[in-house]
Each structure stands twice: as structure tokens, then as C-alpha cells.
């Protein structure tokens, strides 16, 4: 099974009800992001970036819990290595 097929299968499970092929995607230096209606999924591009994901995810969840108004309510990060 190829990398893209694996990611599509994972995205289908993480973003139920979303049309995975129509989601907005962004590519950064260290990550690929897929933007769902209620969740952002992050795929690390390097081992070092993957090692940092759990801490970054925890920080984003804390910020989301503060309801600072910078993102729609209910939007929470999901990080995958």
C-alpha cells in the first residue's frame, strides 16, 4: 500500500463525513497539513519534525481550550507521524 493510499485511509478515519479529495492542504518546510471542517491533521515530513509533534499538539490543544477566538470552536489538532 502506497504512502498516499495510507494517508487517504487515515484521513477518512480522522475526518469522518469529509470529502478527503476536496480538503484544503498546505505544505510547509517540515509538515503537510490537511484542513477539515473541525480538525487539522498534520503529517511530519522529517523524523525531527515527527519528534516535535506531540508537544506541539499538546500546546495547540491547550490554546484551543482557552477559547481565544482565533479558530472556530471545536477545531482541534490531530498530529500523525
C-alpha positions as CSV (number, residue, x, y, z in Angstrom):
1,X,0.0,0.0,0.0
2,X,1.5,3.4,-1.0
3,X,2.0,6.4,1.2
4,X,-0.8,8.3,-0.5
5,X,-3.3,5.5,-0.1
6,X,-2.3,5.0,3.5
7,X,-2.8,8.8,4.2
8,X,-6.2,8.8,2.4
9,X,-7.4,5.9,4.5
10,X,-6.1,7.6,7.7
11,X,-7.7,10.9,6.7
12,X,-11.1,9.1,6.1
13,X,-11.0,7.8,9.6
14,X,-9.8,11.0,11.3
15,X,-12.1,13.3,9.3
16,X,-15.4,11.3,9.1
17,X,-18.0,12.9,6.8
18,X,-15.4,14.9,4.9
19,X,-14.7,14.5,1.2
20,X,-11.0,13.9,1.6
21,X,-10.2,14.8,-2.0
22,X,-11.7,18.3,-1.6
23,X,-10.0,19.3,1.7
24,X,-7.6,22.3,1.7
25,X,-4.0,21.2,2.1
26,X,-0.9,23.2,2.9
27,X,2.8,22.2,2.7
28,X,5.4,23.7,4.9
29,X,9.1,23.1,5.3
30,X,8.5,20.4,8.0
31,X,4.8,19.4,7.7
32,X,1.9,18.7,5.4
33,X,-1.4,20.0,6.8
34,X,-4.9,18.8,5.8
35,X,-7.7,21.2,6.9
36,X,-11.0,19.6,7.8
37,X,-14.1,21.5,8.9
38,X,-13.5,20.6,12.6
39,X,-9.9,19.3,12.7
40,X,-6.5,19.8,11.2
41,X,-4.3,16.8,10.5
42,X,-0.6,17.3,10.4
43,X,1.9,14.9,8.7
44,X,5.5,15.4,9.6
45,X,8.0,15.4,6.6
46,X,11.1,14.6,8.7
47,X,11.9,12.4,11.7
48,X,12.9,15.6,13.7
49,X,9.5,17.2,12.9
50,X,7.7,14.0,13.9
51,X,9.5,14.0,17.3
52,X,8.2,17.5,17.9
53,X,4.6,16.8,17.0
54,X,3.3,15.5,20.4
55,X,4.5,18.7,22.2
56,X,3.1,21.0,19.5
57,X,-0.2,19.1,19.6
58,X,-0.4,19.5,23.4
59,X,0.2,23.2,23.1
60,X,-2.4,23.7,20.4
61,X,-5.0,21.7,22.4
62,X,-4.3,23.9,25.5
63,X,-4.7,27.1,23.3
64,X,-7.9,25.7,21.8
65,X,-9.3,25.1,25.3
66,X,-8.7,28.8,26.2
67,X,-11.2,29.8,23.5
68,X,-9.2,32.8,22.4
69,X,-11.4,33.2,19.3
70,X,-8.5,32.6,16.8
71,X,-10.1,29.4,15.4
72,X,-13.6,28.1,15.0
73,X,-14.8,26.3,18.2
74,X,-14.3,22.6,18.2
75,X,-11.3,22.7,15.9
76,X,-8.6,20.7,17.4
77,X,-5.3,19.5,16.1
78,X,-4.6,15.9,15.1
79,X,-1.0,15.0,14.5
80,X,0.3,11.9,12.8
81,X,3.9,10.8,12.3
